[in-house]
Amino acid sequence: MDVIVAGDRTELVEARRTLGIGGGSSGAKAALALVPTMGALHEGHRSLMRLAREKAEHVAVSIFVNPLQFGPTEDFSRYPRTFDADLEVCAAEGVSVVFAPAAEDMYLPDRQVGVSAGQMGTVVEGAFRPGHLDGVLTVVIKLFNLVQPDVAVFGQKDAQQLAMIRRMVLDLDLPIAVVGAPTVREPDGLALSSRNRYLTSEDRGAALALSRALSAGAARRTPEEIRRAARAVLAAEPAVAVDYLVLVDPATFAEVGEEHRGAAILAVAAKAGSTRLIDNVTVVL
């Protein structure tokens, strides 16, 4: 079957009818899994679709560049939009439905109500991009309400986003299983991102400092050693402008102390040239 393209709620309802998707699951798998994206799909997105197919009979992919999660000085207008190529990727990965709404169909011109990310939305990524995580949660809950998936799959590369979505599902009693998928990397360690296409060859070489820093930190044993080792790698690459390097609790994104035991996330955000990149690894203390 060809991929069904839906642009609004009515077309989504018709797509569910065409696919025979009712409420709940049938057998061992869920009925429908959603992979939310902003398009410009790459191998990392493909890995999310494959995981979604393991979890559900049908997979929906949303393609929507969400204006709410971009600040006034960020790259919304130049964010890559490659819809025809994205459709080909979805078809190759066995996706049943692509939901590609227009901004005016997603948000009323006098929109007033959104989702607040709370305290956790003001730290780490939220401290550098005020309102960003509010925008993420608002669009995600709208996608959940419109697509009505049983399962939603997100990449671990956006670790704080994933943690916030899990918290939203918990706090708001949403009937959706949230699944995290491992970060996909290039052979040289660079985490895949739609923004990588902005990198010049020189910028790309500098950007490798992010994954090298995470690897250096992950090889250490205590929070102080982890931070010191990672910072040393970043300091040795002057072409990278670091926003933050943090070691945080996976559930709260609060910085961990020396007494912390268990899992922690070592996360970094930095600019290589004009391109801002994020990356993270999980370490166990």
Contacts in CASP RR format, 6 or more apart in sequence:
PFRMAT RR
TARGET T0000
AUTHOR 0000-0000-0000
METHOD contacts of the structure
MODEL  1
MDVIVAGDRTELVEARRTLGIGGGSSGAKAALALVPTMGALHEGHRSLMR
LAREKAEHVAVSIFVNPLQFGPTEDFSRYPRTFDADLEVCAAEGVSVVFA
PAAEDMYLPDRQVGVSAGQMGTVVEGAFRPGHLDGVLTVVIKLFNLVQPD
VAVFGQKDAQQLAMIRRMVLDLDLPIAVVGAPTVREPDGLALSSRNRYLT
SEDRGAALALSRALSAGAARRTPEEIRRAARAVLAAEPAVAVDYLVLVDP
ATFAEVGEEHRGAAILAVAAKAGSTRLIDNVTVVL
1 96 0 8 1.000
2 91 0 8 1.000
3 87 0 8 1.000
3 90 0 8 1.000
3 91 0 8 1.000
3 94 0 8 1.000
3 95 0 8 1.000
3 96 0 8 1.000
3 97 0 8 1.000
3 98 0 8 1.000
4 15 0 8 1.000
4 18 0 8 1.000
4 19 0 8 1.000
4 96 0 8 1.000
4 97 0 8 1.000
4 98 0 8 1.000
5 11 0 8 1.000
5 87 0 8 1.000
5 97 0 8 1.000
5 98 0 8 1.000
5 100 0 8 1.000
6 12 0 8 1.000
6 14 0 8 1.000
6 15 0 8 1.000
6 97 0 8 1.000
6 98 0 8 1.000
6 99 0 8 1.000
6 100 0 8 1.000
7 99 0 8 1.000
7 100 0 8 1.000
7 101 0 8 1.000
7 102 0 8 1.000
7 105 0 8 1.000
8 101 0 8 1.000
8 105 0 8 1.000
9 146 0 8 1.000
12 97 0 8 1.000
12 99 0 8 1.000
12 146 0 8 1.000
12 147 0 8 1.000
12 148 0 8 1.000
15 96 0 8 1.000
15 97 0 8 1.000
16 22 0 8 1.000
16 32 0 8 1.000
16 148 0 8 1.000
19 58 0 8 1.000
19 96 0 8 1.000
19 97 0 8 1.000
21 31 0 8 1.000
21 32 0 8 1.000
21 57 0 8 1.000
21 58 0 8 1.000
22 31 0 8 1.000
23 31 0 8 1.000
24 30 0 8 1.000
24 31 0 8 1.000
24 150 0 8 1.000
25 31 0 8 1.000
25 56 0 8 1.000
25 57 0 8 1.000
25 150 0 8 1.000
26 57 0 8 1.000
29 55 0 8 1.000
29 56 0 8 1.000
29 57 0 8 1.000
30 55 0 8 1.000
30 56 0 8 1.000
30 57 0 8 1.000
30 149 0 8 1.000
30 150 0 8 1.000
30 151 0 8 1.000
30 177 0 8 1.000
31 56 0 8 1.000
31 57 0 8 1.000
31 58 0 8 1.000
31 150 0 8 1.000
32 56 0 8 1.000
32 57 0 8 1.000
32 58 0 8 1.000
32 59 0 8 1.000
32 60 0 8 1.000
32 147 0 8 1.000
32 148 0 8 1.000
32 149 0 8 1.000
32 150 0 8 1.000
32 151 0 8 1.000
33 52 0 8 1.000
33 53 0 8 1.000
33 55 0 8 1.000
33 56 0 8 1.000
33 58 0 8 1.000
33 59 0 8 1.000
33 60 0 8 1.000
33 149 0 8 1.000
33 150 0 8 1.000
33 151 0 8 1.000
33 152 0 8 1.000
33 153 0 8 1.000
33 179 0 8 1.000
34 52 0 8 1.000
34 59 0 8 1.000
34 60 0 8 1.000
34 61 0 8 1.000
34 62 0 8 1.000
34 143 0 8 1.000
34 144 0 8 1.000
34 147 0 8 1.000
34 149 0 8 1.000
34 151 0 8 1.000
34 152 0 8 1.000
34 153 0 8 1.000
35 45 0 8 1.000
35 48 0 8 1.000
35 49 0 8 1.000
35 52 0 8 1.000
35 59 0 8 1.000
35 60 0 8 1.000
35 61 0 8 1.000
35 62 0 8 1.000
35 95 0 8 1.000
35 152 0 8 1.000
35 153 0 8 1.000
36 61 0 8 1.000
36 62 0 8 1.000
36 64 0 8 1.000
36 139 0 8 1.000
36 140 0 8 1.000
36 143 0 8 1.000
36 152 0 8 1.000
36 154 0 8 1.000
37 45 0 8 1.000
37 48 0 8 1.000
37 61 0 8 1.000
37 62 0 8 1.000
37 63 0 8 1.000
37 64 0 8 1.000
37 86 0 8 1.000
38 63 0 8 1.000
38 64 0 8 1.000
38 65 0 8 1.000
38 66 0 8 1.000
38 79 0 8 1.000
38 194 0 8 1.000
39 45 0 8 1.000
39 63 0 8 1.000
39 65 0 8 1.000
39 80 0 8 1.000
39 81 0 8 1.000
39 82 0 8 1.000
39 83 0 8 1.000
39 86 0 8 1.000
39 194 0 8 1.000
40 79 0 8 1.000
40 80 0 8 1.000
40 81 0 8 1.000
40 82 0 8 1.000
40 86 0 8 1.000
40 194 0 8 1.000
40 197 0 8 1.000
41 63 0 8 1.000
41 82 0 8 1.000
41 85 0 8 1.000
41 86 0 8 1.000
41 89 0 8 1.000
41 90 0 8 1.000
41 194 0 8 1.000
42 192 0 8 1.000
42 193 0 8 1.000
42 194 0 8 1.000
42 196 0 8 1.000
43 184 0 8 1.000
43 192 0 8 1.000
44 155 0 8 1.000
44 184 0 8 1.000
44 192 0 8 1.000
45 61 0 8 1.000
45 89 0 8 1.000
46 89 0 8 1.000
46 93 0 8 1.000
47 181 0 8 1.000
47 182 0 8 1.000
47 184 0 8 1.000
48 153 0 8 1.000
48 154 0 8 1.000
48 155 0 8 1.000
48 181 0 8 1.000
49 59 0 8 1.000
49 61 0 8 1.000
49 90 0 8 1.000
49 93 0 8 1.000
49 94 0 8 1.000
49 95 0 8 1.000
49 153 0 8 1.000
50 93 0 8 1.000
51 153 0 8 1.000
51 179 0 8 1.000
51 180 0 8 1.000
51 181 0 8 1.000
52 59 0 8 1.000
52 151 0 8 1.000
52 153 0 8 1.000
52 179 0 8 1.000
53 59 0 8 1.000
53 93 0 8 1.000
53 94 0 8 1.000
55 151 0 8 1.000
55 153 0 8 1.000
55 177 0 8 1.000
55 179 0 8 1.000
56 149 0 8 1.000
56 150 0 8 1.000
56 151 0 8 1.000
58 96 0 8 1.000
58 97 0 8 1.000
59 93 0 8 1.000
59 94 0 8 1.000
59 95 0 8 1.000
59 96 0 8 1.000
59 97 0 8 1.000
60 95 0 8 1.000
60 96 0 8 1.000
60 97 0 8 1.000
60 98 0 8 1.000
60 99 0 8 1.000
60 147 0 8 1.000
60 149 0 8 1.000
61 90 0 8 1.000
61 95 0 8 1.000
61 97 0 8 1.000
61 98 0 8 1.000
61 99 0 8 1.000
62 98 0 8 1.000
62 99 0 8 1.000
62 100 0 8 1.000
62 101 0 8 1.000
62 143 0 8 1.000
62 147 0 8 1.000
63 83 0 8 1.000
63 86 0 8 1.000
63 98 0 8 1.000
63 99 0 8 1.000
63 100 0 8 1.000
64 99 0 8 1.000
64 100 0 8 1.000
64 101 0 8 1.000
64 103 0 8 1.000
64 106 0 8 1.000
64 139 0 8 1.000
64 143 0 8 1.000
65 76 0 8 1.000
65 79 0 8 1.000
65 81 0 8 1.000
66 106 0 8 1.000
66 135 0 8 1.000
66 136 0 8 1.000
66 139 0 8 1.000
67 76 0 8 1.000
67 103 0 8 1.000
67 107 0 8 1.000
68 107 0 8 1.000
68 134 0 8 1.000
68 135 0 8 1.000
68 136 0 8 1.000
68 138 0 8 1.000
68 139 0 8 1.000
69 131 0 8 1.000
69 132 0 8 1.000
69 133 0 8 1.000
69 135 0 8 1.000
69 136 0 8 1.000
69 139 0 8 1.000
70 76 0 8 1.000
70 79 0 8 1.000
70 132 0 8 1.000
71 129 0 8 1.000
71 131 0 8 1.000
71 132 0 8 1.000
74 129 0 8 1.000
75 195 0 8 1.000
79 194 0 8 1.000
80 194 0 8 1.000
80 195 0 8 1.000
80 197 0 8 1.000
83 100 0 8 1.000
86 98 0 8 1.000
87 98 0 8 1.000
90 98 0 8 1.000
97 147 0 8 1.000
99 143 0 8 1.000
99 146 0 8 1.000
99 147 0 8 1.000
101 146 0 8 1.000
106 139 0 8 1.000
106 142 0 8 1.000
114 134 0 8 1.000
114 135 0 8 1.000
114 137 0 8 1.000
114 138 0 8 1.000
115 134 0 8 1.000
115 135 0 8 1.000
115 137 0 8 1.000
115 138 0 8 1.000
115 141 0 8 1.000
115 168 0 8 1.000
116 134 0 8 1.000
116 137 0 8 1.000
117 126 0 8 1.000
117 131 0 8 1.000
117 133 0 8 1.000
117 134 0 8 1.000
117 136 0 8 1.000
117 137 0 8 1.000
117 164 0 8 1.000
120 133 0 8 1.000
120 160 0 8 1.000
120 163 0 8 1.000
120 164 0 8 1.000
120 167 0 8 1.000
120 252 0 8 1.000
120 253 0 8 1.000
121 131 0 8 1.000
121 133 0 8 1.000
121 134 0 8 1.000
121 160 0 8 1.000
121 164 0 8 1.000
121 253 0 8 1.000
122 130 0 8 1.000
123 253 0 8 1.000
123 254 0 8 1.000
124 160 0 8 1.000
124 244 0 8 1.000
124 246 0 8 1.000
124 248 0 8 1.000
124 253 0 8 1.000
124 267 0 8 1.000
125 132 0 8 1.000
125 133 0 8 1.000
125 160 0 8 1.000
125 161 0 8 1.000
125 269 0 8 1.000
125 278 0 8 1.000
126 132 0 8 1.000
126 133 0 8 1.000
126 160 0 8 1.000
127 244 0 8 1.000
128 243 0 8 1.000
128 244 0 8 1.000
128 269 0 8 1.000
133 160 0 8 1.000
133 161 0 8 1.000
133 164 0 8 1.000
136 161 0 8 1.000
136 164 0 8 1.000
136 165 0 8 1.000
137 164 0 8 1.000
137 165 0 8 1.000
137 168 0 8 1.000
140 152 0 8 1.000
140 165 0 8 1.000
140 168 0 8 1.000
141 168 0 8 1.000
141 172 0 8 1.000
141 174 0 8 1.000
144 152 0 8 1.000
144 174 0 8 1.000
144 176 0 8 1.000
149 176 0 8 1.000
150 175 0 8 1.000
150 176 0 8 1.000
150 177 0 8 1.000
151 176 0 8 1.000
151 177 0 8 1.000
151 178 0 8 1.000
151 179 0 8 1.000
152 165 0 8 1.000
152 176 0 8 1.000
152 177 0 8 1.000
152 178 0 8 1.000
152 179 0 8 1.000
153 179 0 8 1.000
153 180 0 8 1.000
153 181 0 8 1.000
154 161 0 8 1.000
154 162 0 8 1.000
154 165 0 8 1.000
154 178 0 8 1.000
154 179 0 8 1.000
154 180 0 8 1.000
154 181 0 8 1.000
155 162 0 8 1.000
155 180 0 8 1.000
155 181 0 8 1.000
155 182 0 8 1.000
155 183 0 8 1.000
156 162 0 8 1.000
156 180 0 8 1.000
156 181 0 8 1.000
156 182 0 8 1.000
156 183 0 8 1.000
156 280 0 8 1.000
156 282 0 8 1.000
157 183 0 8 1.000
157 191 0 8 1.000
157 192 0 8 1.000
157 193 0 8 1.000
157 278 0 8 1.000
157 279 0 8 1.000
157 280 0 8 1.000
158 278 0 8 1.000
159 250 0 8 1.000
159 265 0 8 1.000
159 267 0 8 1.000
159 280 0 8 1.000
160 253 0 8 1.000
160 267 0 8 1.000
162 178 0 8 1.000
162 180 0 8 1.000
163 250 0 8 1.000
163 251 0 8 1.000
163 253 0 8 1.000
165 178 0 8 1.000
166 178 0 8 1.000
168 174 0 8 1.000
169 176 0 8 1.000
169 178 0 8 1.000
183 191 0 8 1.000
183 192 0 8 1.000
183 279 0 8 1.000
183 280 0 8 1.000
184 191 0 8 1.000
184 192 0 8 1.000
185 191 0 8 1.000
185 192 0 8 1.000
185 211 0 8 1.000
186 192 0 8 1.000
188 208 0 8 1.000
188 211 0 8 1.000
189 208 0 8 1.000
189 211 0 8 1.000
190 196 0 8 1.000
190 204 0 8 1.000
190 207 0 8 1.000
190 208 0 8 1.000
190 210 0 8 1.000
190 211 0 8 1.000
191 210 0 8 1.000
191 211 0 8 1.000
191 277 0 8 1.000
191 278 0 8 1.000
191 279 0 8 1.000
193 277 0 8 1.000
193 278 0 8 1.000
195 275 0 8 1.000
195 276 0 8 1.000
195 277 0 8 1.000
196 204 0 8 1.000
196 207 0 8 1.000
196 275 0 8 1.000
196 277 0 8 1.000
198 274 0 8 1.000
198 275 0 8 1.000
199 207 0 8 1.000
199 272 0 8 1.000
199 273 0 8 1.000
199 275 0 8 1.000
200 273 0 8 1.000
202 239 0 8 1.000
203 239 0 8 1.000
203 272 0 8 1.000
203 273 0 8 1.000
203 275 0 8 1.000
204 272 0 8 1.000
205 272 0 8 1.000
206 237 0 8 1.000
206 239 0 8 1.000
206 240 0 8 1.000
206 272 0 8 1.000
206 273 0 8 1.000
207 240 0 8 1.000
207 270 0 8 1.000
207 272 0 8 1.000
207 275 0 8 1.000
207 277 0 8 1.000
209 233 0 8 1.000
209 234 0 8 1.000
209 236 0 8 1.000
209 237 0 8 1.000
209 240 0 8 1.000
209 270 0 8 1.000
210 234 0 8 1.000
210 240 0 8 1.000
210 268 0 8 1.000
210 270 0 8 1.000
210 277 0 8 1.000
210 279 0 8 1.000
211 279 0 8 1.000
212 233 0 8 1.000
213 229 0 8 1.000
213 230 0 8 1.000
213 231 0 8 1.000
213 233 0 8 1.000
213 234 0 8 1.000
213 245 0 8 1.000
213 268 0 8 1.000
214 230 0 8 1.000
214 266 0 8 1.000
214 268 0 8 1.000
214 279 0 8 1.000
214 280 0 8 1.000
214 281 0 8 1.000
215 281 0 8 1.000
216 229 0 8 1.000
216 230 0 8 1.000
216 232 0 8 1.000
216 233 0 8 1.000
217 225 0 8 1.000
217 226 0 8 1.000
217 227 0 8 1.000
217 229 0 8 1.000
217 230 0 8 1.000
217 266 0 8 1.000
217 283 0 8 1.000
218 226 0 8 1.000
218 266 0 8 1.000
218 281 0 8 1.000
218 283 0 8 1.000
219 229 0 8 1.000
220 226 0 8 1.000
220 228 0 8 1.000
220 229 0 8 1.000
221 285 0 8 1.000
222 258 0 8 1.000
222 285 0 8 1.000
223 247 0 8 1.000
223 256 0 8 1.000
223 257 0 8 1.000
223 258 0 8 1.000
223 260 0 8 1.000
223 264 0 8 1.000
223 285 0 8 1.000
224 258 0 8 1.000
226 247 0 8 1.000
226 266 0 8 1.000
226 283 0 8 1.000
227 245 0 8 1.000
227 247 0 8 1.000
230 245 0 8 1.000
230 266 0 8 1.000
230 268 0 8 1.000
231 245 0 8 1.000
234 240 0 8 1.000
234 242 0 8 1.000
234 245 0 8 1.000
234 268 0 8 1.000
234 270 0 8 1.000
239 272 0 8 1.000
239 273 0 8 1.000
240 270 0 8 1.000
240 271 0 8 1.000
240 272 0 8 1.000
241 270 0 8 1.000
241 271 0 8 1.000
241 273 0 8 1.000
242 268 0 8 1.000
242 269 0 8 1.000
242 270 0 8 1.000
243 269 0 8 1.000
243 270 0 8 1.000
243 271 0 8 1.000
243 276 0 8 1.000
244 267 0 8 1.000
244 268 0 8 1.000
244 269 0 8 1.000
245 266 0 8 1.000
245 267 0 8 1.000
245 268 0 8 1.000
246 253 0 8 1.000
246 255 0 8 1.000
246 266 0 8 1.000
246 267 0 8 1.000
246 268 0 8 1.000
247 255 0 8 1.000
247 256 0 8 1.000
247 264 0 8 1.000
247 265 0 8 1.000
247 266 0 8 1.000
247 267 0 8 1.000
247 283 0 8 1.000
248 254 0 8 1.000
248 255 0 8 1.000
248 256 0 8 1.000
248 264 0 8 1.000
248 265 0 8 1.000
248 267 0 8 1.000
249 255 0 8 1.000
249 256 0 8 1.000
249 260 0 8 1.000
249 264 0 8 1.000
249 265 0 8 1.000
250 263 0 8 1.000
250 264 0 8 1.000
250 265 0 8 1.000
250 282 0 8 1.000
253 265 0 8 1.000
256 264 0 8 1.000
256 285 0 8 1.000
260 285 0 8 1.000
261 285 0 8 1.000
262 284 0 8 1.000
262 285 0 8 1.000
263 282 0 8 1.000
263 283 0 8 1.000
263 284 0 8 1.000
263 285 0 8 1.000
264 282 0 8 1.000
264 283 0 8 1.000
264 284 0 8 1.000
264 285 0 8 1.000
265 280 0 8 1.000
265 281 0 8 1.000
265 282 0 8 1.000
265 283 0 8 1.000
266 280 0 8 1.000
266 281 0 8 1.000
266 282 0 8 1.000
266 283 0 8 1.000
267 278 0 8 1.000
267 279 0 8 1.000
267 280 0 8 1.000
268 278 0 8 1.000
268 279 0 8 1.000
268 280 0 8 1.000
269 276 0 8 1.000
269 277 0 8 1.000
269 278 0 8 1.000
270 276 0 8 1.000
270 277 0 8 1.000
271 277 0 8 1.000
END
